[in-house]
Amino acid sequence: MKRKVLSLPRFNPVGHPRIFRMIVNLWPPYLGAAIAVEEIVDDWRTIRVAMKLRC
């Protein structure tokens, strides 16, 4: 008897702009430099990034 394997779609965070933004904002080099991704357009053509100036 052959068993059927249930195939679930794989989760790819790069395919979801909101989740990708959260991951990048928590990445230690960006977090330490006070760099934050503010917006990623749904079609991935524009990503707005901001950096706080430390004096």
N, C-alpha and C positions, 0 to 999 in steps of 0.2 A: 504494500500500500504506500503510495507516494504522498508525503505531507506537503501541504500548501503553506508557503511562507507569506506572512502578512507584510506587505511593503508599505511603509509609511514615508511620506515626503520628508526629506532631510531639511532641518532648520538651517538657514543661511543668514546670519545677522547682517551680512553685507547687502543682502537683498531688501532690507528694511531700513530706510533712512533714519527713522527715529531711534531705533535700537543701535545702529552704527554710531550715531551722534553720542549716545550715552556711553558707549564703550570707549570712543576716542576721548571724550571729556574726562574719563577716569584713568586714562593711560598715564602712568607716572611722569614721563617727560613733559607732557602737556600740562598735567596738573601742577607740577612743580614750577613751571614757567608761567603759570597763570594764563594759559592759552585755552580758549573755549570755542567750540564749534557752536555758533548761534543758530544756523539754519542750513538745512540741506533740502534742495528742491527735489520733488518726487522723481523727476527724470534724471537726477544726478548731474545736471549740467552746471549747477552753481552750488558752491559750498561757501558760506560766510563764516569767517573765523575772526575772533577778537582776542587781543592780548592787552592785559592791564599793564600800564607803565608803573614801574617801581622806582622811586627816586631815593 
